[in-house]
Amino acid sequence: MTMEAIAERLREIRGIMAAAERKSGRTEGSVRLCAVSKTFPAEAVEEAIAAGQMLFGESRVQEAAAKIAAVPPGAEWHFIGHLQSNKVRKILPLCRLFHAVDSLALAGDFSRIGGELGVTAAVLLQVNVARDGAKFGVDPEAAERVLAAMAVLPRLEVRGLMTIPALSRDGEEARGHFAALRELRDRLVGRTGLPLPELSMGMSGDFVEAIEEGATIIRVGSAIFGGR
Ligand SMILES: *Cc1c(COP(=O)(O)O)cnc(C)c1O
C-alpha cells in the first residue's frame, strides 16, 4: 500500500465511522480509532501521523518497543495483544492502555510491576463472548468474579471490556457478540459499581457493526495499512 493510500484510507474510515455514529445516535467523534500497525514499519506509522492519526495499536512486545522508539514522540500507543507476564515490565511504560488482560494473574503482575515503576496500569478485561476455544479471554460467567478481584489491585485501573469475536466474513455475525459484550458491561456496571466506560471491539471487517453496538475504541489494521 502506498503512503498516499494510507492517508486516503484513513479519510475514508473516518467518514464511515462518522456515518455509523450518526446512524446509531451517538456523538460524532465519540469513537476512537486505534490504527493497528503490527507488522507494518515505522514509516507507515509516520505517514498515518502526518494524516492526523495519533493512536496506534501493537500486539508484540519486541516489535512495539522498537517501533515506538523509532517514531517521533507524541503518538499514543495501546497494546492489543496477548501478554506473557515476563513482558509486562518492558511494555508497561510504553503504552497507555492494555486491551487484552485476560486473567487475574496477569492483572496482578500489572499492579505489582506498576507499583515498582510508580505507575498505574490502565487495562481492559478481555472477554471471550464468542466462547471460541482458540481465543484468549475470560468466560462471560467468570467476568464478574475476575473484575471484582481486579478492582482491589492498587496499581490497576480497569477501564472496560474488550473482545475479539470468532473469525467470520460476516459483520452481522459479529454484531451479536458485540451486543453481548455491551450487555455484559452494563450488567457488570450495575453489579460492581465500576464505571467501565470503554468497549474495545470491531476490526477492519466489522467496525461499523461494533460502533452501532456501542464500541468506544475500534482496532483497525488492514483497512488502513493494507494486507499483512
Ligand atoms: C491484528 C489485530 C486487529 C486488527 O485486525 P485487522 O483485521 O487488520 O483490522 C485488531 N485487534 C487485534 C487484537 C489484533 O491482533
Ligand as a Chemical Component Dictionary entry (heavy atoms), coordinates in Angstrom:
data_LIG
# 
_chem_comp.id                   LIG 
_chem_comp.type                 NON-POLYMER 
_chem_comp.pdbx_formal_charge   0 
_chem_comp.three_letter_code    LIG 
# 
loop_
_chem_comp_atom.comp_id 
_chem_comp_atom.atom_id 
_chem_comp_atom.alt_atom_id 
_chem_comp_atom.type_symbol 
_chem_comp_atom.charge 
_chem_comp_atom.model_Cartn_x 
_chem_comp_atom.model_Cartn_y 
_chem_comp_atom.model_Cartn_z 
_chem_comp_atom.pdbx_ordinal 
LIG C1 C1 C 0 -4.435 -7.530 14.249 1  
LIG C2 C2 C 0 -5.484 -7.164 15.223 2  
LIG C3 C3 C 0 -6.502 -6.238 14.897 3  
LIG C4 C4 C 0 -6.643 -5.603 13.525 4  
LIG O1 O1 O 0 -7.125 -6.531 12.599 5  
LIG P1 P1 P 0 -7.480 -6.080 11.101 6  
LIG O2 O2 O 0 -8.381 -7.160 10.622 7  
LIG O3 O3 O 0 -6.196 -5.996 10.371 8  
LIG O4 O4 O 0 -8.178 -4.777 11.175 9  
LIG C5 C5 C 0 -7.418 -5.912 15.881 10 
LIG N1 N1 N 0 -7.362 -6.450 17.120 11 
LIG C6 C6 C 0 -6.404 -7.325 17.469 12 
LIG C7 C7 C 0 -6.386 -7.869 18.852 13 
LIG C8 C8 C 0 -5.447 -7.716 16.533 14 
LIG O5 O5 O 0 -4.490 -8.599 16.895 15 
# 
loop_
_chem_comp_bond.comp_id 
_chem_comp_bond.atom_id_1 
_chem_comp_bond.atom_id_2 
_chem_comp_bond.value_order 
_chem_comp_bond.pdbx_ordinal 
LIG C1 C2 SING 1  
LIG C2 C3 SING 2  
LIG C2 C8 DOUB 3  
LIG C3 C4 SING 4  
LIG C3 C5 DOUB 5  
LIG C4 O1 SING 6  
LIG O1 P1 SING 7  
LIG P1 O2 DOUB 8  
LIG P1 O3 SING 9  
LIG P1 O4 SING 10 
LIG C5 N1 SING 11 
LIG N1 C6 DOUB 12 
LIG C6 C7 SING 13 
LIG C6 C8 SING 14 
LIG C8 O5 SING 15 
# 
